[in-house]
Amino acid sequence: MPKPTFFRLPDEKRQRLMDAAVQEFTRAPFAKASVSNIIQTAGIPRGSFYQYFEDKQDIFFYMLEQLGNTMGARMESIIEENDGQLMLSIRKFFNYVIDSILDGEHGKLFQNIFVYMDFRSASHTVFGGEKDQHDKHVRMRQQLMSRVDFTALKIDSEQDLYLLMRTAMGILMQSITHYYNAIRAGREVEIAEIHDSVNKCLDWLEQGVAK
């Protein structure tokens, strides 16, 4: 996580530094990205960078957390726009995520993230430790609980909601990973195929598969 000095910077300078990080991690995967390029693009001295972040990994994971926060806020707004209808909102959110990640402005950045990073080892760093990760998940569940219309669902507890969301997110992440693995193997995959497979799995989750 950034050092306290980072948060004392003017908004414009903080944004310039993060924009430079996005540009560099879009240009190259984590292993090949460099602090030198980030500070050159941001127009700050090397010594200043290390007053704000411990190292390249520190700013990378902070960037990931900010991207995650943006996605989370988008999910909440979609639920509100659809009057708390959770399954409809999940479908719309997943369609938004697929288009944003695979074919959006930051498509190359997300490709570098998915292809080159181990997210199980990264999650600990992103959330800053077990307690912080737990607290963040609790806040997320509470925010969803206040927005979801449970009259259309067979669940009514915070824990069940979290389990449902975790299952749905697994469908999404596996489908996106499949897309990138296919690209790496030289196989062509249409983004429409990813939309179709995700929506089919959500049909199964919502309606069941047994006759």
C-alpha positions in Angstrom: 0.0 0.0 0.0 1.2 3.6 -0.6 3.0 5.4 2.2 1.2 8.3 4.0 3.2 10.8 1.9 1.4 9.6 -1.2 -2.0 10.6 0.2 -0.7 14.0 1.1 0.1 14.8 -2.5 -2.2 17.1 -4.5 -4.8 15.2 -6.4 -3.3 16.1 -9.7 0.1 14.7 -8.8 -1.4 11.5 -7.4 -3.4 11.0 -10.5 -0.4 11.7 -12.8 1.6 9.1 -11.0 -1.1 6.5 -11.2 -1.8 7.3 -14.8 1.9 6.7 -15.5 1.7 3.3 -13.7 -1.3 2.3 -15.8 0.6 3.3 -18.9 3.7 1.3 -18.0 1.8 -1.9 -16.9 -0.2 -1.6 -20.1 3.1 -1.4 -22.1 4.7 -4.4 -20.5 3.8 -7.3 -18.1 4.9 -6.8 -14.5 8.2 -8.6 -14.8 9.3 -6.3 -17.7 7.8 -3.0 -16.4 10.2 -0.5 -14.8 10.0 2.1 -12.2 12.3 4.2 -14.4 9.6 4.5 -17.1 6.9 5.3 -14.5 8.8 8.2 -13.0 9.9 9.5 -16.4 6.2 9.5 -17.6 5.0 11.0 -14.3 7.8 13.6 -14.3 9.0 13.0 -10.7 12.5 12.1 -9.3 13.3 8.5 -8.4 13.8 9.5 -4.8 10.2 10.9 -4.7 8.8 7.7 -6.0 10.3 5.7 -3.0 8.8 8.3 -0.6 5.4 7.2 -2.0 5.8 3.5 -2.6 8.1 0.7 -1.4 8.7 -0.6 -4.9 7.2 -1.6 -8.2 5.1 -4.3 -6.7 3.6 -1.8 -4.2 2.3 0.6 -6.9 1.2 -2.3 -9.0 -1.0 -3.8 -6.3 -2.4 -0.4 -5.4 -3.3 0.1 -9.0 -5.1 -3.3 -8.9 -7.0 -2.3 -5.8 -8.2 1.0 -7.5 -9.4 -1.0 -10.5 -11.2 -3.3 -8.2 -12.9 -0.4 -6.4 -14.0 1.0 -9.7 -15.5 -2.3 -10.7 -17.2 -2.7 -7.3 -18.8 0.7 -7.5 -20.1 -0.1 -11.0 -21.7 -3.3 -9.7 -23.5 -1.3 -6.9 -24.8 1.2 -9.4 -26.1 -1.5 -11.7 -28.0 -3.1 -8.9 -29.5 0.2 -8.0 -30.4 0.9 -11.6 -32.2 -2.4 -11.8 -34.2 -2.0 -8.6 -32.2 -4.6 -6.6 -32.7 -7.5 -9.1 -29.6 -9.4 -8.3 -29.4 -12.0 -11.1 -30.3 -9.4 -13.8 -27.7 -7.1 -12.3 -25.0 -9.8 -12.3 -25.6 -10.5 -16.0 -25.4 -6.8 -16.9 -22.3 -6.3 -14.8 -20.6 -9.4 -16.2 -21.3 -8.2 -19.8 -19.8 -4.8 -18.8 -16.7 -6.5 -17.3 -16.1 -8.7 -20.3 -16.3 -5.9 -22.7 -14.2 -3.6 -20.5 -11.5 -6.2 -19.9 -11.3 -7.9 -23.3 -12.1 -5.1 -25.6 -12.0 -1.9 -23.6 -9.7 1.1 -23.2 -7.5 -0.9 -20.8 -7.7 -4.2 -22.6 -3.9 -4.7 -22.9 -3.5 -3.8 -19.2 -5.9 -6.5 -18.1 -4.3 -9.0 -20.5 -1.0 -8.4 -18.8 -2.5 -8.8 -15.4 -4.4 -12.0 -16.2 -1.6 -13.7 -18.2 1.4 -12.8 -16.0 0.1 -12.5 -12.4 -0.7 -15.2 -9.8 -3.9 -13.8 -8.3 -4.0 -16.2 -5.3 -0.6 -14.9 -4.1 -1.5 -11.3 -5.2 -4.8 -11.1 -3.2 -3.0 -11.0 0.1 -0.9 -8.0 -0.9 -3.8 -6.2 -2.6 -5.9 -6.2 0.6 -3.0 -5.6 2.9 -3.4 -8.7 5.2 -5.9 -11.2 6.4 -7.8 -8.8 8.7 -8.0 -6.0 6.1 -9.2 -8.5 3.5 -11.8 -9.9 5.8 -13.0 -6.4 6.7 -13.2 -5.4 3.1 -15.3 -8.5 2.2 -17.6 -7.7 5.1 -18.2 -4.2 3.9 -18.8 -5.4 0.4 -21.4 -7.9 1.6 -23.1 -5.2 3.7 -23.3 -2.8 0.8 -24.9 -5.5 -1.4 -27.3 -6.5 1.3 -28.7 -3.0 1.5 -29.3 -2.9 -2.3 -30.5 -6.4 -3.2 -34.2 -7.2 -3.5 -34.4 -10.6 -1.6 -38.0 -11.2 -2.4 -36.9 -12.6 -5.8 -34.3 -14.9 -4.2 -34.2 -18.1 -2.2 -31.5 -16.7 0.0 -31.8 -14.1 2.8 -28.5 -14.1 4.7 -25.3 -12.1 4.2 -23.2 -15.3 4.1 -25.4 -16.9 1.4 -25.2 -13.7 -0.7 -21.4 -13.8 -0.4 -21.3 -17.4 -1.5 -23.6 -16.7 -4.5 -21.4 -13.8 -5.6 -18.2 -15.8 -5.1 -19.7 -18.6 -7.3 -20.8 -16.2 -10.0 -17.4 -14.4 -10.0 -15.7 -17.8 -10.4 -17.7 -18.3 -13.6 -16.6 -15.0 -14.9 -12.9 -15.3 -14.0 -12.6 -18.8 -15.4 -14.1 -17.7 -18.7 -11.8 -14.7 -19.0 -8.8 -16.9 -18.1 -9.9 -19.4 -20.8 -10.0 -16.5 -23.3 -6.4 -15.4 -22.5 -5.1 -19.0 -22.4 -6.6 -19.5 -25.9 -4.9 -16.4 -27.2 -1.6 -17.5 -25.7 -2.0 -20.8 -27.5 -2.6 -19.1 -30.8 -6.3 -20.0 -30.9 -8.9 -17.4 -32.0 -11.8 -16.9 -29.6 -14.5 -14.4 -30.3 -15.6 -12.2 -27.3 -19.2 -13.1 -28.2 -18.3 -16.7 -27.2 -17.2 -15.6 -23.8 -20.5 -13.6 -23.4 -22.4 -16.7 -24.4 -20.6 -19.1 -22.1 -20.9 -16.8 -19.1 -24.6 -16.3 -19.7 -25.2 -20.0 -20.2 -23.5 -20.7 -16.8 -25.6 -18.0 -15.2 -28.7 -19.6 -16.6 -27.7 -22.9 -15.0 -26.9 -21.1 -11.7 -30.3 -19.3 -11.7 -32.5 -22.0 -13.1 -30.7 -25.2 -12.3 -29.7 -28.0 -14.7 -31.7 -31.0 -13.5 -35.0 -31.8 -15.3 
